[in-house]
Amino acid sequence: MSKLTKYRVVVVEDEHKIRRNVVQKIEDSGLPFEVVGTASNGLEALTIIHSLQPDVVFTDIRMPKMDGLALIKQLRNDNPEIHIVILSGYSEFDYAKSAMKLGVRDYLLKPLKLETLVDCLSNIRTSLEMNDSITVRNILTSDISGYPSETIAIRDEEFIVFLICIGNLCPPIPALSLTTIFHDNWSQIRLNDILRSSLQENDQWWIIDEKTPNQKFLLISANNRQPRDIIHLAEEIKQKLLDKSPLHPVNLCHGGAIIQRSDIWEKAQALRFTLNYELSIGISRVITLTNESNSKKPPISIDPLLRNKITSFLQSGEKALLKQEIFHLLHNWDRMKYPQRLLEIAINQLIRNIHLQTGKLSEEELYQLEHRLYEKLAISTNFPSIFEDVWGIIERMLTVKQDEDIRTQELMHQIAEYMKSNFTEFINIEDISQRYHFTPAYLSKSFKKYYGEAPLKFLIKLRIEEAKRLIQEHPNYDIGKIGEIVGYSDQHYFSRIFKNSTGKSPSEYRELVRETRV
């Protein structure tokens, strides 16, 4: 509640003189209470209280038509939040004890003394302000979250709204360690102390946690405030936050205007959007919401020539040149002072492009590496501080690819040895693929990479070389028999394969061998 607003009081007392005296003393107390109605009995009081909805009711115990106890019971049923004060004489103390059993905690003796009344009202004021602050904060939290309590009225209907961010932007799901860092930081900052020293005596404020641990909304009641005050106030609060939190940048986003409560949700969304696309890593600013800042900036593009150079270095395995090119690119982005979210998008595209070309890092591991990078960004003092982390992800992908290449090379060697030992058997590419758990297409591609030819050609070469050896050492062997020995049961097919490989049929080759020996 704004401290300029007075709490509403109804006085119920059947004796006119005492009733007038109570009203006068409440008005003379100097506290923010205003008598809005009086009644001489419980029945009359119920009607007035229902109509005026006071915060506090002072009531006598013994009255005609409906006494104070019956009134208290009815009020407790109708409005359990209303604050009730009993006015009683010494002889009515037993009645007062009965009222206290109904939850009434304030009891004043007649004749009423001003000092006693002031003490009572001061305690009530503290309690009501605390309840009001909690209630209003809950209502405003609902408004900011997009679930406005439209049916619930509050006294303050005009606000200044700030969105405060300590550090940089957090990932959508921050780790517990990151949450702990910012929780401890907020505790050290003591935002309420800063606001007490920055705001006017009669200002009321509410601090509402945002979805990410390093952001909070600050709503200030706009009593006696002008729009021109907002920028100065924002700069003052930002500077005091920086003094208390020198290790992290501070950004304070505002709309530059005093708004109605009905506009809180829309304004909160605009501030979220603006902060998300205006905040730059390690830079402290007061960000004013404008029509220009409300339009999303274009993404960062990677020059096609640079993309080709990166691909070339990846294919040639030149890690040093690749790292140099990556760092040159990141330094250019830093020089341009791009906002954090655009940098994150560009880094993601760079990493994903390299991932497509290396292809061996699992999606789960890549996601975890990227997430840790974005968590580090949230507490980085500048963009260059994470360059090595970006390179670390890329290097991890290259290392995985190198390890995979070594394993693939070893497997291809095993396959070659298997074919050398078993080429006389009936085997084909499908058999080998099943044995080593590859698809035929992948096996053929990988084998050719390391041996310069497809597995089938390698197998044919083994068989033909063995057939040539047999013909040379046993020129009188039957050609069909030699074909069977090297794995070809069909003599005609063997002859065709032999001629395709050597340029001569098996018979012609045998004649050539005989002529050479003569």
C-alpha positions as CSV (number, residue, x, y, z in Angstrom):
1,M,0.0,0.0,0.0
2,S,1.2,3.5,-0.6
3,K,2.0,5.4,2.6
4,L,-0.1,8.3,1.4
5,T,-3.2,6.1,1.5
6,K,-5.1,5.9,4.8
7,Y,-6.6,2.7,6.3
8,R,-10.4,2.8,6.6
9,V,-12.0,2.5,10.1
10,V,-15.6,2.0,11.4
11,V,-16.4,2.7,15.0
12,V,-19.3,0.8,16.7
13,E,-20.4,2.3,20.1
14,D,-23.9,2.8,21.5
15,E,-23.0,5.8,23.6
16,H,-22.8,8.9,21.3
17,K,-20.3,10.8,23.5
18,I,-17.8,7.8,23.7
19,R,-18.2,7.2,20.0
20,R,-17.4,10.8,19.2
21,N,-14.4,10.7,21.5
22,V,-13.0,7.5,19.9
23,V,-13.4,9.0,16.4
24,Q,-11.6,12.2,17.5
25,K,-8.7,10.4,19.1
26,I,-8.2,8.2,16.0
27,E,-8.1,11.4,13.9
28,D,-5.7,13.0,16.4
29,S,-3.3,10.0,16.3
30,G,-1.3,11.3,13.4
31,L,-1.4,7.8,11.9
32,P,-2.8,6.8,8.4
33,F,-6.2,5.8,9.7
34,E,-9.5,7.5,8.6
35,V,-12.9,6.9,10.2
36,V,-15.2,6.3,7.3
37,G,-18.4,5.3,9.3
38,T,-19.9,4.9,12.7
39,A,-22.7,2.7,14.1
40,S,-24.6,2.5,17.5
41,N,-25.2,-1.3,17.4
42,G,-24.2,-4.5,15.8
43,L,-27.0,-4.7,13.3
44,E,-26.4,-1.2,12.0
45,A,-22.7,-1.9,11.9
46,L,-23.1,-5.0,9.7
47,T,-24.8,-2.9,7.0
48,I,-22.2,-0.1,7.2
49,I,-19.3,-2.5,7.2
50,H,-20.6,-4.5,4.3
51,S,-21.0,-1.2,2.3
52,L,-17.7,0.5,3.3
53,Q,-15.4,-2.5,3.5
54,P,-13.1,-1.0,6.3
55,D,-9.7,-2.4,7.3
56,V,-10.4,-2.0,11.0
57,V,-13.4,-2.1,13.2
58,F,-13.5,-0.7,16.8
59,T,-16.5,-2.2,18.6
60,D,-18.0,-2.0,22.1
61,I,-19.1,-5.2,23.8
62,R,-22.5,-4.4,25.3
63,M,-24.9,-2.8,22.8
64,P,-28.6,-3.1,22.0
65,K,-30.1,-5.2,19.1
66,M,-26.8,-7.0,18.5
67,D,-23.9,-7.0,21.0
68,G,-20.3,-6.9,20.1
69,L,-19.7,-10.7,20.5
70,A,-22.4,-11.5,18.0
71,L,-21.0,-8.8,15.6
72,I,-17.5,-10.2,15.9
73,K,-18.8,-13.8,15.1
74,Q,-20.6,-12.5,12.1
75,L,-17.6,-10.5,10.9
76,R,-15.3,-13.5,11.3
77,N,-17.6,-15.5,9.1
78,D,-18.0,-12.8,6.5
79,N,-14.5,-11.3,6.5
80,P,-11.9,-13.2,8.5
81,E,-9.1,-10.7,7.4
82,I,-10.7,-7.6,9.0
83,H,-8.9,-6.2,12.1
84,I,-11.1,-5.9,15.2
85,V,-10.4,-3.8,18.3
86,I,-12.6,-4.3,21.4
87,L,-13.7,-1.3,23.5
88,S,-14.6,-2.4,27.0
89,G,-14.9,-1.3,30.6
90,Y,-13.4,-3.1,33.5
91,S,-16.7,-4.8,34.4
92,E,-16.9,-6.3,30.9
93,F,-13.6,-8.1,30.9
94,D,-15.2,-11.6,30.8
95,Y,-16.9,-10.5,27.6
96,A,-13.5,-9.4,26.2
97,K,-12.0,-12.8,27.0
98,S,-14.8,-14.4,25.0
99,A,-14.0,-12.1,22.1
100,M,-10.4,-13.0,22.2
101,K,-11.3,-16.7,21.8
102,L,-12.8,-15.6,18.5
103,G,-9.4,-14.4,17.3
104,V,-9.5,-10.8,18.5
105,R,-6.1,-9.7,19.8
106,D,-6.6,-5.9,20.5
107,Y,-8.4,-4.8,23.7
108,L,-8.7,-1.2,24.8
109,L,-10.2,-0.1,28.1
110,K,-12.6,2.8,28.4
111,P,-12.2,5.7,29.0
112,L,-9.8,5.6,26.0
113,K,-6.3,7.2,26.4
114,L,-4.6,8.7,23.3
115,E,-1.2,7.1,24.1
116,T,-2.8,3.6,24.4
117,L,-4.7,4.1,21.2
118,V,-1.6,5.3,19.3
119,D,0.3,2.2,20.4
120,C,-2.6,0.0,19.3
121,L,-2.9,1.7,15.9
122,S,0.8,1.5,15.3
123,N,0.8,-2.2,15.8
124,I,-2.3,-2.6,13.5
125,R,-0.6,-0.4,10.9
126,T,2.5,-2.6,10.9
127,S,0.4,-5.7,10.5
128,L,-1.8,-4.3,7.8
129,E,1.2,-2.9,5.8
130,M,2.8,-6.3,6.0
131,N,-0.3,-8.1,4.9
132,D,-0.9,-5.4,2.2
133,S,2.6,-5.7,0.8
134,I,2.4,-9.5,0.6
135,T,-1.0,-9.5,-0.9
136,V,-0.1,-6.8,-3.5
137,R,3.1,-8.6,-4.3
138,N,1.3,-11.8,-5.0
139,I,-1.2,-9.9,-7.2
140,L,1.6,-8.2,-9.1
141,T,3.5,-11.5,-9.5
142,S,0.4,-12.9,-11.1
143,D,0.1,-9.9,-13.4
144,I,3.8,-10.1,-14.5
145,S,3.4,-13.9,-15.1
146,G,0.5,-13.4,-17.4
147,Y,-2.3,-14.5,-14.9
148,P,-3.7,-11.2,-13.9
149,S,-6.1,-11.1,-10.9
150,E,-8.5,-8.8,-12.6
151,T,-11.2,-9.2,-10.0
152,I,-8.9,-8.1,-7.2
153,A,-8.5,-4.4,-6.7
154,I,-5.4,-2.8,-5.1
155,R,-4.9,0.7,-4.0
156,D,-1.9,1.5,-6.2
157,E,-2.9,1.4,-9.9
158,E,0.0,3.2,-11.5
159,F,3.6,1.9,-11.6
160,I,7.1,2.3,-12.8
161,V,8.4,-1.1,-14.0
162,F,12.1,-2.1,-14.2
163,L,13.7,-5.4,-15.2
164,I,17.1,-5.8,-13.5
165,C,19.7,-8.3,-14.7
166,I,22.9,-9.0,-12.7
167,G,25.5,-10.7,-15.0
168,N,24.7,-11.7,-18.5
169,L,21.8,-13.7,-19.9
170,C,21.4,-17.2,-18.4
171,P,20.5,-20.3,-20.4
172,P,16.8,-21.3,-20.2
173,I,17.6,-24.1,-17.7
174,P,20.5,-22.9,-15.5
175,A,22.5,-25.4,-13.5
176,L,22.3,-25.4,-9.7
177,S,25.8,-24.0,-9.4
178,L,24.8,-21.0,-11.5
179,T,21.6,-20.5,-9.5
180,T,23.6,-20.6,-6.3
181,I,26.1,-18.0,-7.6
182,F,23.3,-15.5,-8.3
183,H,21.3,-16.3,-5.2
184,D,24.4,-15.5,-3.1
185,N,25.0,-12.3,-5.1
186,W,21.5,-11.0,-4.6
187,S,21.9,-11.7,-0.8
188,Q,25.1,-9.6,-0.7
189,I,23.6,-6.8,-2.8
190,R,20.7,-6.2,-0.4
191,L,18.4,-4.6,-3.0
192,N,15.9,-3.3,-0.4
193,D,18.6,-1.2,1.3
194,I,19.6,0.3,-2.1
195,L,16.0,1.2,-2.8
196,R,15.5,2.8,0.6
197,S,18.4,5.1,-0.1
198,S,17.2,5.9,-3.7
199,L,13.5,6.2,-3.4
200,Q,11.3,8.9,-1.8
201,E,10.0,8.4,1.8
202,N,6.4,7.7,0.6
203,D,7.4,5.4,-2.3
204,Q,6.2,1.8,-2.1
205,W,8.0,-1.0,-4.1
206,W,7.8,-4.7,-4.8
207,I,10.6,-7.0,-5.9
208,I,9.4,-10.0,-7.9
209,D,11.7,-12.8,-9.0
210,E,11.9,-13.5,-12.7
211,K,12.2,-17.0,-14.2
212,T,16.0,-16.9,-14.4
213,P,18.0,-16.5,-11.2
214,N,19.9,-13.3,-12.1
215,Q,16.8,-11.2,-13.0
216,K,14.2,-9.5,-10.9
217,F,11.3,-7.2,-11.7
218,L,11.1,-4.0,-9.6
219,L,7.7,-2.2,-9.5
220,I,7.4,1.2,-7.8
221,S,4.2,2.9,-7.0
222,A,4.0,6.0,-9.1
223,N,2.7,8.4,-6.5
224,N,4.1,11.9,-7.1
225,R,6.3,10.6,-9.9
226,Q,6.8,12.0,-13.4
227,P,8.1,10.1,-16.4
228,R,11.2,12.3,-16.5
229,D,12.2,10.8,-13.1
230,I,12.5,7.3,-14.5
231,I,15.9,7.6,-16.4
232,H,17.6,9.4,-13.5
233,L,16.2,6.8,-11.0
234,A,17.3,3.9,-13.3
235,E,20.9,5.3,-13.5
236,E,21.1,5.7,-9.8
237,I,19.9,2.2,-9.0
238,K,22.2,0.7,-11.7
239,Q,25.2,2.5,-10.2
240,K,24.5,1.4,-6.7
241,L,24.0,-2.2,-7.9
242,L,27.4,-2.0,-9.6
243,D,29.0,-0.7,-6.4
244,K,27.6,-3.7,-4.5
245,S,28.3,-6.2,-7.3
246,P,31.6,-5.2,-9.1
247,L,32.3,-8.7,-10.5
248,H,29.2,-8.7,-12.7
249,P,27.7,-6.3,-15.2
250,V,24.4,-4.7,-14.4
251,N,21.6,-4.0,-16.9
252,L,18.4,-2.2,-16.0
253,C,15.7,-2.2,-18.6
254,H,12.7,0.1,-18.4
255,G,9.8,1.4,-20.5
256,G,10.3,5.1,-19.9
257,A,6.7,5.6,-18.8
258,I,4.3,5.3,-15.9
259,I,1.8,2.5,-16.6
260,Q,-1.5,1.3,-15.4
261,R,-1.8,-2.0,-13.6
262,S,-3.7,-3.4,-16.6
263,D,-0.6,-2.9,-18.8
264,I,1.9,-4.7,-16.5
265,W,1.9,-8.0,-18.4
266,E,2.4,-6.4,-21.8
267,K,5.1,-4.1,-20.5
268,A,6.8,-7.0,-18.7
269,Q,6.9,-9.0,-22.0
270,A,8.3,-6.0,-23.9
271,L,11.1,-5.6,-21.3
272,R,11.9,-9.3,-21.4
273,F,12.2,-9.1,-25.2
274,T,14.2,-5.9,-25.2
275,L,16.7,-7.2,-22.6
276,N,17.0,-10.5,-24.4
277,Y,18.1,-8.8,-27.7
278,E,19.9,-5.7,-26.3
279,L,22.1,-7.0,-23.6
280,S,25.8,-7.3,-24.5
281,I,28.2,-9.5,-22.7
282,G,30.1,-7.8,-19.9
283,I,28.6,-4.3,-20.5
284,S,26.5,-2.4,-17.9
285,R,23.7,-0.3,-19.3
286,V,20.3,1.3,-18.7
287,I,18.3,0.1,-21.6
288,T,15.2,2.1,-22.6
289,L,12.4,0.3,-24.4
290,T,11.8,1.9,-27.8
291,N,10.0,1.0,-30.9
292,E,13.4,0.4,-32.5
293,S,14.6,-1.9,-29.8
294,N,11.4,-3.9,-30.0
295,S,12.3,-5.2,-33.5
296,K,14.5,-8.2,-33.6
297,K,18.0,-7.6,-35.0
298,P,19.1,-9.7,-38.0
299,P,21.3,-12.7,-37.2
300,I,25.1,-12.7,-37.7
301,S,26.2,-14.3,-41.0
302,I,29.4,-16.2,-41.7
303,D,31.0,-15.2,-45.0
304,P,30.9,-18.0,-47.6
305,L,34.6,-17.7,-48.3
306,L,35.4,-18.1,-44.6
307,R,33.0,-21.1,-44.5
308,N,34.9,-22.7,-47.3
309,K,38.3,-22.1,-45.6
310,I,37.0,-23.7,-42.4
311,T,35.8,-26.7,-44.4
312,S,39.2,-26.9,-46.2
313,F,41.1,-26.9,-42.9
314,L,38.8,-29.5,-41.4
315,Q,39.3,-31.8,-44.4
316,S,43.1,-31.3,-44.4
317,G,43.4,-31.7,-40.6
318,E,45.2,-28.4,-40.2
319,K,44.1,-27.6,-36.6
320,A,46.4,-24.7,-36.0
321,L,45.1,-22.8,-39.1
322,L,41.5,-23.7,-38.2
323,K,41.9,-22.4,-34.7
324,Q,43.5,-19.2,-36.0
325,E,40.6,-18.7,-38.4
326,I,38.0,-19.4,-35.7
327,F,39.6,-16.9,-33.3
328,H,39.8,-14.3,-36.1
329,L,36.1,-14.7,-36.7
330,L,35.2,-14.5,-32.9
331,H,37.4,-11.3,-32.5
332,N,35.5,-9.7,-35.4
333,W,32.2,-10.5,-33.7
334,D,33.5,-9.0,-30.4
335,R,34.7,-5.8,-32.2
336,M,31.1,-5.4,-33.6
337,K,29.7,-5.5,-30.1
338,Y,26.9,-7.9,-31.1
339,P,24.3,-8.6,-28.3
340,Q,24.7,-11.9,-26.4
341,R,21.8,-13.7,-27.9
342,L,22.9,-13.1,-31.5
343,L,26.4,-14.3,-30.6
344,E,24.9,-17.4,-29.1
345,I,23.0,-18.1,-32.3
346,A,26.1,-17.5,-34.4
347,I,28.3,-19.7,-32.2
348,N,25.6,-22.4,-32.4
349,Q,25.6,-22.3,-36.2
350,L,29.4,-22.4,-36.3
351,I,29.6,-25.4,-34.0
352,R,26.7,-27.2,-35.7
353,N,28.3,-26.7,-39.2
354,I,31.5,-28.2,-38.0
355,H,29.6,-31.0,-36.3
356,L,27.9,-31.9,-39.6
357,Q,31.4,-32.2,-41.2
358,T,33.0,-34.2,-38.4
359,G,29.8,-36.1,-37.5
360,K,31.0,-38.4,-34.7
361,L,30.1,-36.4,-31.5
362,S,26.8,-37.6,-30.1
363,E,23.9,-35.0,-29.9
364,E,23.7,-35.5,-26.1
365,E,27.4,-34.7,-25.6
366,L,27.3,-31.8,-28.0
367,Y,24.2,-30.4,-26.2
368,Q,26.0,-30.7,-22.8
369,L,29.1,-28.9,-24.1
370,E,27.0,-26.1,-25.6
371,H,25.0,-25.7,-22.4
372,R,28.1,-25.4,-20.3
373,L,29.4,-22.8,-22.7
374,Y,26.2,-20.7,-22.3
375,E,26.4,-21.1,-18.5
376,K,29.9,-19.7,-18.6
377,L,28.7,-16.8,-20.8
378,A,26.2,-15.8,-18.0
379,I,29.1,-14.9,-15.7
380,S,31.7,-13.8,-18.2
381,T,33.2,-10.3,-17.9
382,N,33.7,-10.1,-21.7
383,F,33.2,-12.2,-24.9
384,P,36.9,-13.1,-25.5
385,S,37.0,-14.9,-22.2
386,I,35.1,-17.8,-23.7
387,F,37.0,-18.1,-27.0
388,E,39.0,-21.0,-25.7
389,D,35.8,-22.7,-24.6
390,V,34.4,-22.4,-28.1
391,W,37.6,-23.9,-29.5
392,G,37.4,-26.6,-26.8
393,I,34.1,-27.8,-28.3
394,I,35.4,-27.8,-31.8
395,E,38.6,-29.5,-30.8
396,R,36.6,-32.2,-29.0
397,M,34.7,-32.8,-32.2
398,L,38.0,-33.1,-34.1
399,T,39.5,-35.4,-31.5
400,V,36.5,-37.7,-31.7
401,K,36.8,-37.7,-35.5
402,Q,40.5,-38.6,-35.3
403,D,39.8,-41.4,-32.8
404,E,37.1,-42.6,-35.0
405,D,39.3,-42.5,-38.0
406,I,41.9,-44.6,-36.2
407,R,39.3,-47.1,-35.2
408,T,37.9,-47.3,-38.7
409,Q,41.4,-47.7,-40.2
410,E,42.0,-50.6,-37.8
411,L,38.7,-52.2,-38.7
412,M,39.5,-51.9,-42.4
413,H,42.8,-53.6,-41.8
414,Q,41.1,-56.4,-40.1
415,I,38.7,-56.8,-43.0
416,A,41.6,-56.9,-45.5
417,E,43.3,-59.6,-43.4
418,Y,40.1,-61.5,-43.2
419,M,39.8,-61.5,-47.0
420,K,43.4,-62.5,-47.4
421,S,42.8,-65.5,-45.1
422,N,39.5,-66.5,-46.6
423,F,39.4,-65.4,-50.2
424,T,39.1,-69.1,-51.4
425,E,35.8,-69.3,-49.6
426,F,32.5,-68.2,-51.0
427,I,32.3,-64.6,-49.5
428,N,30.9,-61.4,-50.8
429,I,30.4,-57.8,-49.6
430,E,27.2,-58.6,-47.8
431,D,28.8,-61.4,-45.8
432,I,31.7,-59.1,-44.7
433,S,29.2,-56.2,-43.9
434,Q,27.2,-58.4,-41.6
435,R,30.3,-59.9,-40.0
436,Y,31.7,-56.4,-39.1
437,H,28.4,-54.7,-38.5
438,F,28.6,-52.1,-41.4
439,T,26.3,-51.3,-44.2
440,P,27.7,-52.4,-47.6
441,A,27.7,-48.8,-48.7
442,Y,29.7,-47.6,-45.7
443,L,32.1,-50.5,-45.8
444,S,32.8,-49.9,-49.5
445,K,33.4,-46.2,-48.9
446,S,35.6,-46.6,-45.9
447,F,37.6,-49.5,-47.4
448,K,38.3,-47.5,-50.5
449,K,39.5,-44.6,-48.4
450,Y,42.3,-46.7,-46.9
451,Y,43.1,-49.2,-49.7
452,G,42.3,-47.2,-52.8
453,E,39.8,-49.7,-54.1
454,A,36.4,-51.2,-53.2
455,P,36.5,-54.5,-51.1
456,L,35.1,-56.5,-54.1
457,K,38.0,-55.4,-56.3
458,F,40.4,-56.2,-53.5
459,L,38.9,-59.7,-53.2
460,I,39.1,-60.3,-56.9
461,K,42.7,-59.2,-57.0
462,L,43.6,-61.6,-54.2
463,R,41.9,-64.5,-56.1
464,I,43.4,-63.7,-59.5
465,E,46.9,-63.4,-57.9
466,E,46.5,-66.8,-56.3
467,A,45.2,-68.2,-59.6
468,K,48.2,-66.8,-61.4
469,R,50.5,-68.4,-58.8
470,L,48.8,-71.8,-59.2
471,I,49.1,-71.7,-63.0
472,Q,52.7,-70.7,-62.8
473,E,53.5,-73.5,-60.2
474,H,51.2,-76.1,-61.7
475,P,50.8,-75.5,-65.4
476,N,49.1,-78.9,-65.9
477,Y,46.3,-78.2,-63.4
478,D,42.8,-78.0,-64.9
479,I,41.7,-74.4,-65.3
480,G,38.3,-75.2,-63.9
481,K,39.9,-76.8,-60.8
482,I,42.1,-73.7,-60.3
483,G,38.9,-71.6,-60.5
484,E,37.3,-73.6,-57.8
485,I,40.4,-73.4,-55.6
486,V,40.3,-69.6,-55.6
487,G,36.6,-69.3,-55.0
488,Y,34.9,-69.5,-58.5
489,S,32.7,-72.6,-59.0
490,D,31.7,-71.4,-62.5
491,Q,34.7,-71.9,-64.9
492,H,33.3,-69.5,-67.5
493,Y,32.8,-66.8,-64.9
494,F,36.3,-67.4,-63.6
495,S,37.7,-67.1,-67.1
496,R,35.9,-63.8,-67.7
497,I,37.1,-62.3,-64.4
498,F,40.6,-63.5,-65.0
499,K,40.7,-61.9,-68.5
500,N,39.2,-58.7,-67.2
501,S,42.0,-58.5,-64.6
502,T,45.0,-59.6,-66.7
503,G,44.0,-59.0,-70.3
504,K,44.3,-62.8,-71.1
505,S,42.2,-65.9,-70.5
506,P,43.6,-68.5,-68.0
507,S,44.5,-70.7,-70.9
508,E,46.3,-67.9,-72.7
509,Y,48.1,-67.0,-69.5
510,R,49.2,-70.7,-69.1
511,E,50.6,-70.8,-72.6
512,L,52.5,-67.6,-72.0
513,V,54.0,-69.1,-68.8
514,R,55.0,-72.3,-70.8
515,E,56.6,-70.2,-73.5
516,T,58.5,-68.2,-71.0
517,R,60.0,-71.3,-69.4
518,V,61.0,-72.8,-72.8
